[in-house]
Each structure stands twice: as structure tokens, then as C-alpha cells.
Amino acid sequence: MNGSIIKIYEEKLKNIAKLNQKRELIDSYRTTDSIIIRNKKKLISFCCNDYLGLTQNKDVIKASISATKIYGVGAGASRLVSGNHELYRKLENSIAKYKGEEAACVFGSGFLTNVGLIPVIASSKDLIIYDELSHASTNLGIKLSNAKILKFSHNNIKEIDLLLKNIRNKYRNCFLLTEGVFSMDGDRSLLKEIILLSKKYKFSIILDDAHGFGVLGNGKGSLYEIKPTPKIFIQMGTLSKSIGSYGGFITGSKKLIELIHNKARSLIYTTGLPPATIAASLKSIEIISKNNNLTKIPLNKAKLFCKILNLPIPESCIVTINLKKEQIALKASNYLEKNGFYVGAIRPPTVPINSSRLRFTFTALHKDKDIINLANLVKNVIQKNK
């Protein structure tokens, strides 16, 4: 192995450590009731995206095991070769029907969805504008396209208006990319205002609703909080959060989905998802489509937490407390861990410099007494760092 290359890597790791940004993979064992075991410690986890607790649902597990017995462990090939087992069609039809869309396409992950989708729909004759807080997968997908790219300040409707006023007529098509729920802050996109602007400037909206699907709009997602529910170009979602399984998807017109099948490299050149994973997603969507009350629980749990701490009413089941410095966030996370709670410290480069934070995610499995105890501990953190 080339020693000079390893020295470069060692130097990079030293610089990461100096910034208190070094990460390590730690074996974690998740059980029921939001319990996680890490470093031989039994903790109550508030940093899991299993919002509805469906990863541990007995019916979901049963469906997964049954599919493995029938179809085997893996898909065996890419979807366009021989890996498109019949459960794919059933899942995509189920997603499209649930969301009231013409068609759906399931990808290997949420990340692969955005990376594959965006280069397909946009070309050098097109314009893409996107929120500065868009996910890393969106940023990469945009870079892989040949479109003109412009970034706007987070949820800044006036800035979008100004940008498009000056440049929109220079491009054939325009796509605006935003998120239903922004993952690092938990706030929502200003969808109503964006939809109004889309009529003025004739742009198509692509909504990444990874953290809204399953918990907002009676489970259907952020867009369905608006009544009557408007139609937009593309909705993207994930099967690895509220659905408790794995994969990503988009919904849209049949022609769009047909184009994706033929052009999306992250779909074409990767092995299909295991049948067990698809079967689990199918069962989870069946569960949430019949149980609106379940989908409302995570946000209500977040509201309880924020009420105790006199924080603003949350817009989603993600709540963050900005502690600015990496070391302060790490110390706060360690303090909560010593008291039986696992809450992640989010640091650069995931978030901007001087915005390190504690990020809390609330699920249907959290007990009110644990939320109250956690909130009282967080009070101490806030007071100490005023």
C-alpha cells in the first residue's frame, strides 16, 4: 500500500479530530419501546427515524419472513434484468393509490432516489432552483445534472420571486426542489406560497418528503396538510423512516415513471431490493392507510416535549436545540447519555459551522413519562448554556 497516501489520510483524520468532528461506528442494538443498547448501556433513544415503530411491528416482521420463504433472500439482479419480483409492482401500486397519484417507482434508497431522479428530468436547457437546506442527496443529484443551478435562502419566498423574475424566461423548463420537512431543523417548506409562485413563473415542484411521509397529512405526507390538496410534479419519499423498512420512491405521471425506468442510472445499474424488504414496506403502508391516529402520535409527542420547555410549537416530530459549538453539543449529548437517554449531537459538516445542536426525534413508541424526564434534563442543558 502506498505509504504517502496513508499519511495524507492520517493528516485528514487529525484535522477532523481537532474540529471535534470525528465520527465512529458503534454497535447498536435496537429493541422495542425505543430502547437501544450502545457501549453496553441500555438507553432510551430519541434519535431514531422509526417514527411509527413499524420496524418492530409483529405483522410487518411476519410479512418479511413470509416473503423470504417464498422468494428467497435477494432479488438476484437489477430490476431491468430479472430482479423485478412481483412484490415491486404491488408496492408501487399501493404507494400510488395511497397518495392519489398515477404511478410510483421504488429505488434502492432515498439517497439513490434523488441521485437518480434529478439528472433524468433536467438538461442544459433547464433551470433548477433549490433550498439551501436541501439534503446531501439532492445536492449531489443536482450536480450530476447539466442544468443551470441556483440556490435560494431557506424558505425565502421573496428571494425565489426575485431570482425567477430575472432569469426564468431564459430557460425551457424550471424545477424547484424543496423538502416537506427539513431533516436538521424539523421545520416545513412554505408549500402554499411556493405553489402560488409556480403558477406565476411556470415551474415544476419536486418535493422531498422523506420526513413527512407517514406522519403528516394523515400519513400521506406534507402536501396533504393543504386542503384541497394541490397536484405537484413529483413527490419523493422514503421507506426507511416511518415505513420502517428500506428504499425510496417517487410518485408522478406514468410517462415520468416510464422515463425513470429507462434513464435513471441509480435504478438501472443496481440490484433490486430483497423481497423481504418490499413485503415489509407493503404491510407498513397497509397499516398506516388504515390507522390515521397512529400517524398523528409522533407530532403530538414532540408537542409535549416543546410545551414543557416553552419552545415554539413544532412543525414535525423533529425538534432541535442549537448549542452552536461542537464541544458543547457533545458534552450535552454525553450528559443525557449518563442519565439514560440517547440524543445525537449534530455537528459540521452535517450542519453549518456554529450551529451544532441536539436533535430529538419523537416516535409513536415514546412514553410520556420518558419525554417529561428528558425535557427536565434538557432544561439543565439550556440554562447552563444561556
HELIX and SHEET records of a PDB file:
HELIX    1   1 GLY A    3  LYS A   18  1                                  16    
HELIX    2   2 LEU A   54  GLN A   56  5                                   3    
HELIX    3   3 LYS A   58  TYR A   71  1                                  14    
HELIX    4   4 GLU A   86  LYS A   99  1                                  14    
HELIX    5   5 GLY A  110  ILE A  121  1                                  12    
HELIX    6   6 ALA A  136  LEU A  144  1                                   9    
HELIX    7   7 ILE A  157  ILE A  167  1                                  11    
HELIX    8   8 ARG A  168  LYS A  170  5                                   3    
HELIX    9   9 LEU A  191  TYR A  201  1                                  11    
HELIX   10  10 GLY A  217  GLY A  219  5                                   3    
HELIX   11  11 SER A  222  GLU A  225  5                                   4    
HELIX   12  12 LYS A  254  LYS A  263  1                                  10    
HELIX   13  13 ARG A  265  ILE A  268  1                                   4    
HELIX   14  14 PRO A  275  SER A  289  1                                  15    
HELIX   15  15 ASN A  292  ILE A  308  1                                  17    
HELIX   16  16 GLU A  326  LYS A  338  1                                  13    
HELIX   17  17 ASP A  368  LYS A  384  1                                  17    
SHEET    1   A 4 SER A  28  ARG A  30  0                                        
SHEET    2   A 4 ILE A  35  ARG A  38 -1                                        
SHEET    3   A 4 LYS A  41  SER A  45 -1                                        
SHEET    4   A 4 PHE A 341  TYR A 342  1                                        
SHEET    1   B 7 ALA A 103  PHE A 107  0                                        
SHEET    2   B 7 GLY A 248  GLY A 252 -1                                        
SHEET    3   B 7 ILE A 234  THR A 238 -1                                        
SHEET    4   B 7 SER A 204  ASP A 208  1                                        
SHEET    5   B 7 CYS A 174  GLU A 179  1                                        
SHEET    6   B 7 LEU A 127  ASP A 131  1                                        
SHEET    7   B 7 LYS A 148  PHE A 152  1                                        
SHEET    1   C 3 ILE A 318  LYS A 324  0                                        
SHEET    2   C 3 SER A 356  THR A 361 -1                                        
SHEET    3   C 3 GLY A 344  ILE A 346 -1                                        
END                                                                             
